[in-house]
Amino acid sequence: MRRFASATLTLIAFIGLTLAQPKPAASTGNIYKRTIKSCVWVFSPLGGGKARTGSGTLIDVKDRLVITNYHVVGDDPDVYILFPILDKAGNPHNERQEYVNLINSGKAPKGKVIAVEKKRDLALVQVASIPKDTPAVRISKDGVGPSDAVHCIGNSGASAGLFDYCKGDVRNVAQLRAMPKGSDKPFELNARMIEHTAPVNQGQSGGPVLNDAGDLVGVTQGHALGENVRGISLAVDLSEVKDFLKANKYARLLNAPPTAIASAVESPKSSAPAGEPDAKADAAKQENAAAGKLSFAKEFISAGKKDKARERLEDILKNYPTTKAAAEAKTLLESLK
């Protein structure tokens, strides 16, 4: 029995195969530059005391929908969705700390998990706001088969930066049945998967797998493990993505144009009367910022870096004293004495 690891934290066992050979897509230029605006970093501070991160793709502007893996969001109701910060040339800032600062400051957009399907390892997240002029990646009409090229974008934990890229070739499309090992949210996977040679890593889970036309043909899931395994990465196949969207009443996305662009501004307008502060929005920002800091404090505690953890916890008590995180921070601080 072979094993493979998801591109975040999950270990699962490989079981069965069936062959599929759809048509390849035509090449249309630099895939990374054409699609990077639509790729996101998914961050959840609610992963059982340990931050869980992954990747995702904006597939709809109208309802602000991002597709990712179930194992990236787990059972968390809300996650942070961070779009790339672009320079004038359209290149993304890839310094991880810059995005962490957005989370800590409460400026990172939050997303609500609106649908999950464990057996397909897929999830849909509705983002509160998306950057202006952000396109949605089109879902391909046809899938991929052996020898077709695939392009993957994600946020490898092994990389110093975010929004990295790798390319590979399809080896097979196979039915895979698996059980997680070592996951904080065990689930049974039973879905058609793309087996390919792009070297994906932890953190790329949920990111787009694109064909040469820049259309979505799969969702990164993981990679095979074992002494007898050589270069097998795994992605949830297009057929599973389509069935998942249909089951959740988003079949319209299967025929969406490739040029859908977000016209919304970075943040939605406040519903508070003119001249009056939006108290609820401010309180939510405070809670989000404190939760982010608390998550990192727990990371430091787990890593044995008590001094750094203490700094984070004291900051929460000083700057966010009325938040839920402050009460937990106080308890943790006492335990560090």
Phi, psi and omega in degrees: 000123180274162178234154171215157183250138173292162183279010165247267188233354193272138171251131182221161185255137186272140182231295193235164184220143166216143188271144174216142184223076178286176181283144175283159178261159180278147180283138181222037172109194184289105185296318183300309182295329183282338187240351187299327179302332186268358181266149184225159169259124179259126184229125177236118177276005188256017185280063176062039179087355179231128182300138178244129182231158179192204184228171180193176183222133173285119181245356179206128179275321184304309181258006176055057187258132175244134176257140180207192176271152171299317186290349174282319182264339182058223178257017180290134180284335183223146176219165173270139178239114184246114176280155180295140172273121188256145173275183184297333180274359180085011178271139183282142167291130183245010177287117185302321184297329180299323180280325175299322179298324177296320179294313182296329181274354181081011183265353180285133178299141178258148178238144178259126178285115186253346179201139174221151171219110187295317186295335176263353183054049180232153177210150174246133179238131176261118185274142180297322180204154177229151182299148179299144178066026176270125179275161172260140175287133179282143176275126185297150175285319182246150177275192179243161178219181183310134179084350176290147177277145174227151182236132182238135176235137181191201187226075185298130176295334180283347181269150178288339183237179177256171174057059178263171188225144170212157184231149178202187178237146179287131176266324187188164168235122194221150172280127184233132177240129188209160173236137179294150173228126179081012179269147177282347178228080183300143176204160177262128178261130178213091188204160173285133184232145172274127172259124184216177187255000177296130186280080180281156182226171175305136182104339178273354178309134177090349182285167183285143165249120190244150173270186183291347177269356182082016178265151181286124177241355180185175179233122182306133180240315182177206179208152184285150178236155175134156182298329183262009181263135179229102170063049177248110173259158188231144178216145175293127186289156179308320182300323178289322177299315181297314180297322178297315180293319178298317181296336180253023172067031177239037179298335180300334182291341182287346178237022183289144177291155183282354186250018178298126184236139178288129177256352181288151176282175185306317183234140178294150181292145179289144178269002181287149178302151181303134177087354180248137180291146176275092187297320181295316180297320180294318179296321179295320178297319179298315180297317181296315181297316180294320180296321178296315179295321180296320179299316180292326177299319179294324176300316180295322178297316180298327181274359179081012180265074188293325181297315179293322178296318180298320178299315179297316183294320178294325177296320178298313181294327181282315188259343181226052188295338184263003183274165177295326181295331182297321180296318179289324179299321179298317180295318180295321179299318179297325180287340181273350182288000000 
